[in-house]
Amino acid sequence: MADTRPNVLFVLTDQERYDCSAPEGPPVETPAMDRLSNGGMRFERAFTPISICSSARASLLTGRFPHGHGMLNNCHEPDAIRANLPEDLSTFSEELVAAGYDLSYTGKWHAGRDQTPADFGFSYLGGSDTHHDDIDQAFREYREERGTPVGTVDLEEAIYTGDDPRDGDEGTFVAAKTPIDVEETRAFFLAERTINAIEDHADGDRGDGPFFHRADFYGPHHPYVVPEPYASMYDPDEIEPPDTYAETYDGKPQVHENYLDYRGVADFDWDLWAEAIAKYWGFVTLIDHQLDRILEALEETGLADETVVVHASDHGDFAGSHRQFNKGPLMYDDTYRIPLQIRWPGVADSGERCEAPVHLHDLAATFLDLADVPIPDGFDSRSLVPVLENGGDPPADVAWRESTFAQYHGDEFGLYSQRMVRTDRYKYVYNGPDVDELYDLDADPAELQNLIDHPEYDDARREMRGRLIEWMDETDDPNRAWVPDALGDSEVDLA
């Protein structure tokens, strides 16, 4: 009897902002992502559980919040809390393999210092980034064959953090134009490897069962290095500062303002930010065009109608919002809200929108549900299949939270405990070492005014603190024992 379970193509970008592919967002060209949204379902309230690469990717793999899998910061750093995931944790990938799926993987990993995709059931097809892992040398060999070895080209228009934004001897590399051809970019290479995998599946070279392929693009994470035509696709003079650029940090935790110096961007003016943002947008469009090539390959091989396509990002990027660079202990939507589009032929294929709050790691349960595989008890993950089957709304008989929960445990500078709960209207951030935050997202979508002590928001503050404690209870958050005393006025009935 033929296996009728769908194939899954999962495309994960690295540090892609939600607004870049949103209809109401900036003028970034994303035809392939728009194609997925128009021919599938776009999730308007999708959030990462944590705005750190390794932690978010580990959550995606295990279906757990970071405190549940223990990889609290980046695994490649010398201060990593956990370099590799515990071997006894269930992962969606291993469950799929056990259920007869053929798994393949291209691109960035960054969910274990020593572990590789092969340790979790994937056949790895190349394209890793040696800053975070060194699984193979496939991309380097590819560039050598094309006559432009990695590290031998002279970059143009380079921007760095620090006192002199044009001095590469100090600071962090932010953006540049590269003289290489598009075909020599890592994005093109990863798309090519993914297309090869799709063709192999179509030809039966990898068996006749359903497949799951994961393509992890290294970008638009900094440095935003792009070739023409993407390097000059967006004119910095035509980019307007976002509303968040008016940030004063008044009434905010001190670490927010400190991070300007920590990241080396305290002296960046808008002209410099606009130049960097133009490259970031160009990077998004470059990746989008590679996604378009992948979608075309699905069509050409005849696999499109039997393949669920998912696009998401591990987390966002400040890219000048709140005058910040990269990410950190600032739980704004710029880094916590993520793009998510799912096309499921015959089920979710008519351009619907979902306004229900969801998490990135809900995809772990979703992938298993698509494959008719039971969801492990340890998952903090709920399947999106009922929402996909019901036009974007949670079915009446399915309990669905009205909020999302996120956390932060520290990055390069040391431990720093944060928890966040967000509804459609409010966001509450618990900052263990400093003042908490409360934002009215209807009145202040840019999250500029901290209302934590505003008397007119006493009820909202109590309600959001109660929601936070419920999330911590439900997920066995180890900080749960300390938070009630710190929050004080949080006892409300949310039933």
Salt bridges, closest charged atoms under 4 A:
ASP3 OD2 - ARG5 NH2 2.86
ASP14 OD1 - ARG57 NH2 3.84
ASP14 OD2 - LYS108 NZ 2.61
GLU16 OE1 - HIS311 NE2 2.97
ASP19 OD2 - ARG17 NH2 2.93
GLU44 OE2 - ARG42 NH2 3.00
GLU44 OE2 - ARG353 NH1 2.72
GLU77 OE2 - HIS76 NE2 3.18
ASP102 OD2 - HIS201 NE2 3.68
ASP102 OD2 - ARG206 NE 2.64
ASP129 OD2 - HIS132 ND1 3.66
ASP129 OD1 - ARG186 NH2 3.76
GLU156 OE1 - LYS177 NZ 3.49
GLU157 OE2 - LYS177 NZ 3.70
GLU157 OE1 - LYS279 NZ 2.82
GLU184 OE2 - ARG146 NE 3.45
GLU192 OE1 - ARG293 NH2 2.34
ASP216 OD2 - ARG57 NH1 2.51
ASP216 OD1 - ARG214 NE 2.76
GLU228 OE2 - LYS177 NZ 3.62
GLU247 OE1 - LYS252 NZ 2.89
GLU247 OE1 - HIS322 ND1 2.62
GLU275 OE1 - ARG166 NH2 2.84
ASP292 OD1 - ARG35 NH1 3.09
GLU296 OE2 - ARG35 NH1 3.21
GLU299 OE2 - ARG35 NH2 3.92
ASP314 OD2 - ARG57 NE 3.23
ASP314 OD2 - HIS315 NE2 3.67
ASP333 OD2 - ARG422 NH2 2.79
ASP333 OD1 - LYS427 NZ 2.73
ASP334 OD1 - ARG17 NH2 3.08
ASP334 OD2 - HIS322 NE2 3.56
ASP362 OD2 - ARG382 NE 3.52
GLU402 OE1 - ARG467 NH2 3.74
ASP411 OD2 - ARG263 NH2 3.65
GLU412 OE2 - ARG263 NH1 3.72
ASP436 OD2 - ARG465 NH2 3.79
GLU437 OE2 - HIS256 NE2 3.76
ASP440 OD2 - ARG425 NH2 2.94
ASP442 OD2 - ARG425 NE 3.91
GLU447 OE1 - LYS427 NZ 2.77
ASP458 OD1 - ARG461 NH2 2.96
ASP459 OD1 - ARG462 NH2 2.37
GLU463 OE2 - ARG467 NH2 2.85
ASP473 OD1 - ARG480 NE 2.40
GLU474 OE1 - ARG401 NH2 2.51
ASP477 OD2 - HIS67 ND1 3.92
ASP477 OD2 - ARG419 NE 2.58
ASP489 OD2 - ARG461 NH2 3.24
ASP489 OD1 - ARG465 NH1 2.33
